Amino acid sequence: MARLLLGVSGGIAAYKALETTRLAVRHGHAVRVIQTEASIRFVGTASFEAITGAQVLTSEFEPDPLRGSYPGEPLPERSPISHLALVERADVYLIAPASANTIAKLTGGHADNLLTAAALAAPCPVAVAPAMNERMYVHPATQANLEALKARGVTIVPPGEGELASHGEHGVGRLPDPAELLAVTEALLAARRGSWAGLRVLVTAGGTREPIDSVRYMGNRSSGRMGFALASEAAMRGAAVTLVAANTGLAPPPGTRVIEVGTAAELAQACDEEFDVCDVLLMAAAVADFRPASPAHDKLKKEAGVPAPIELEPTEDVLSGLGARKRSDQILVGFAAEHGEGAVSYGLEKLERKHLDVLVVNDISKPGVGFDSDENEVTIVSADGTQRSVPRAGKDLIARAVLDDVERLRAERGTDDRGEGSDGASGAGTRSAARV
Ligand SMILES: Cc1cc2nc3c(=O)[nH]c(=O)nc-3n(C[C@H](O)[C@H](O)[C@H](O)COP(=O)(O)O)c2cc1C
């Protein structure tokens, strides 16, 4: 199942977008539809809404009752900006039919309606299916526009030849059949899914617990959701994922191998055993810095009164240990939960000290994000000096942003020699490559 965003512009072939939507839903995809004003004169919103089960949006100023989510997803807590949220969550953005006018706007970088604004903000693969009269299609302006979009990594789905809408005309310009449009869309999804094929990814998640006695422990509030989202996204991209899970109680993401651990020492041992064979380590677990030096074997009895002060000793610094022995072809990603101002500058210092490639810093003084929450708001700092702020979003979207950064670093360093994946049509790009 994928999230498909369908942009429908104004042309006779808009009716085929209905069947494309129906097929996509039947294939199990969650579909949201954006229509241009002109397209509503050809096909109304009601049929799309009935098929997708979600409101069709046209204007960037219109509130989205689903707050940028796709059918079947929980409603986000806050109302986002639609042209950013819809496309940010999308796995692929298909614009079909794409009118000559919309194609020209996309080429010029216009953002004067929801369809074009979303295209400009799309971090996902974008496919454009032109449909128009042959004279419009072969016009040098349209051809130059399509070439420009293709050069930016946009997939152009070539129109077919045959009878055209205008009476008695025959030629090139017909929108491909819905099944073909869906096949191109699914080829783009498969290319994105396979983009980490052959990579071995080690993820740690959750919070360690350090025994005080046989039932009590020192722990932390980490739920494991961030690590699980990372594992899930890496598996979705085709990586072989090992997930070291500390006290999470969460269902393992499909296609991942899970090693359950309890204490910092157990987590350190699991990482020690798995690290050398991994290409990417995502260290999202909250590992205790201290543990009781001499935990009681039995339960401390209440009747015995308040126990003597618990003496603490440091635990293994797992990240520093692995950072010190990291090979140049490995990428090590750390996470830092810091409090208040200075969180990022502290993070930069930690990045260097621990020999990390990427550090994901989240300021846990901000309410509603981080520990025990479905959402997060982070700054991703990389060893190459780049810093990227990811505004408050679900942990699945944060995971995407982190993995995109790892992908960028690997490509920069030349450690990613597996190519860009096949497109199934002309000019497909990877998730981060396509720019409208
Ligand atoms: C009956 C009719 C059919 C049209 N068919 C097409 C078409 O197939 N392709 C196209 O590019 N434009 C077609 N147009 C022109 C577009 O609707 C027009 O350029 C409009 O501004 C497109 O707006 P949009 O790109 O915002 O959807 C047609 C117009 C009319 C009145």
The ligand as an SDF file (V2000), in Angstrom:
LIG
                    3D

 31 33  0  0  0  0  0  0  0  0999 V2000
  -13.6110   21.5320  -24.3390 C   0  0  0  0  0  0  0  0  0  0  0  0
  -12.2060   21.8100  -23.9420 C   0  0  0  0  0  0  0  0  0  0  0  0
  -11.2940   20.7910  -23.9930 C   0  0  0  0  0  0  0  0  0  0  0  0
   -9.9690   21.0170  -23.6340 C   0  0  0  0  0  0  0  0  0  0  0  0
   -9.0790   19.9850  -23.6850 N   0  0  0  0  0  0  0  0  0  0  0  0
   -7.8030   20.1890  -23.3540 C   0  0  0  0  0  0  0  0  0  0  0  0
   -6.8810   19.1250  -23.3890 C   0  0  0  0  0  0  0  0  0  0  0  0
   -7.2120   17.9810  -23.6830 O   0  0  0  0  0  0  0  0  0  0  0  0
   -5.6080   19.3870  -23.0580 N   0  0  0  0  0  0  0  0  0  0  0  0
   -5.1590   20.6370  -22.7110 C   0  0  0  0  0  0  0  0  0  0  0  0
   -3.9730   20.8050  -22.4480 O   0  0  0  0  0  0  0  0  0  0  0  0
   -6.0260   21.6540  -22.6490 N   0  0  0  0  0  0  0  0  0  0  0  0
   -7.3290   21.4810  -22.9640 C   0  0  0  0  0  0  0  0  0  0  0  0
   -8.2170   22.5150  -22.8900 N   0  0  0  0  0  0  0  0  0  0  0  0
   -7.7370   23.8330  -22.4420 C   0  0  0  0  0  0  0  0  0  0  0  0
   -7.5810   23.8740  -20.9310 C   0  0  0  0  0  0  0  0  0  0  0  0
   -8.7660   23.5050  -20.3030 O   0  0  0  0  0  0  0  0  0  0  0  0
   -7.1260   25.2590  -20.5080 C   0  0  0  0  0  0  0  0  0  0  0  0
   -5.8410   25.5070  -21.0140 O   0  0  0  0  0  0  0  0  0  0  0  0
   -7.1520   25.4570  -19.0120 C   0  0  0  0  0  0  0  0  0  0  0  0
   -6.6830   26.7680  -18.7290 O   0  0  0  0  0  0  0  0  0  0  0  0
   -6.2640   24.4650  -18.2780 C   0  0  0  0  0  0  0  0  0  0  0  0
   -6.2030   24.8100  -16.9180 O   0  0  0  0  0  0  0  0  0  0  0  0
   -5.4200   23.9440  -15.8630 P   0  0  0  0  0  0  0  0  0  0  0  0
   -4.0850   23.6390  -16.4490 O   0  0  0  0  0  0  0  0  0  0  0  0
   -5.2950   24.8420  -14.6670 O   0  0  0  0  0  0  0  0  0  0  0  0
   -6.2110   22.7540  -15.5500 O   0  0  0  0  0  0  0  0  0  0  0  0
   -9.5570   22.3010  -23.2240 C   0  0  0  0  0  0  0  0  0  0  0  0
  -10.5030   23.3220  -23.1360 C   0  0  0  0  0  0  0  0  0  0  0  0
  -11.8100   23.0690  -23.4840 C   0  0  0  0  0  0  0  0  0  0  0  0
  -12.8100   24.1850  -23.3840 C   0  0  0  0  0  0  0  0  0  0  0  0
  1  2  1  0
  2  3  1  0
  2 30  2  0
  3  4  2  0
  4  5  1  0
  4 28  1  0
  5  6  2  0
  6  7  1  0
  6 13  1  0
  7  8  2  0
  7  9  1  0
  9 10  1  0
 10 11  2  0
 10 12  1  0
 12 13  2  0
 13 14  1  0
 14 15  1  0
 14 28  1  0
 15 16  1  0
 16 17  1  0
 16 18  1  0
 18 19  1  0
 18 20  1  0
 20 21  1  0
 20 22  1  0
 22 23  1  0
 23 24  1  0
 24 25  2  0
 24 26  1  0
 24 27  1  0
 28 29  2  0
 29 30  1  0
 30 31  1  0
M  END
$$$$
